[in-house]
Amino acid sequence: MLKKLALSIGLSVAALSAFANSTDPIVKSVELKDGTTVHVFKDGKMAMEGVYGAITSMPSGHVMEAKNGEKLVMNGNETARLSMSLRSQYLN
């Protein structure tokens, strides 16, 4: 029984680490005037992280303003993708 439990835990850890490495890296992060951060992936899709680090939803097409005054248009709403990307950074 104990051997089966140890084996299942070992396989689970190996599977999770392989899955975590398969996420797309964040190419660019832009801080907005309101303190939130927009992360841009390789394919141009975006996801938003709130002021306190929580992943927040932003409708596609919404216009945002960066701290430097640059205007950004939200492309996609990749909340799950950002979650996996941030988790993989913490695991590695």
Buried (B, 14 or more C-beta within 10 A) or exposed (E): EEEEEEEEEEEEEEEEEEEBEEBBEBEEEBEBEEEBBBBBBEEEBBBBBEEEEEBBEBEEEEEBEBEEEEEBEBBBBBBEBBBBBBBBEEEE
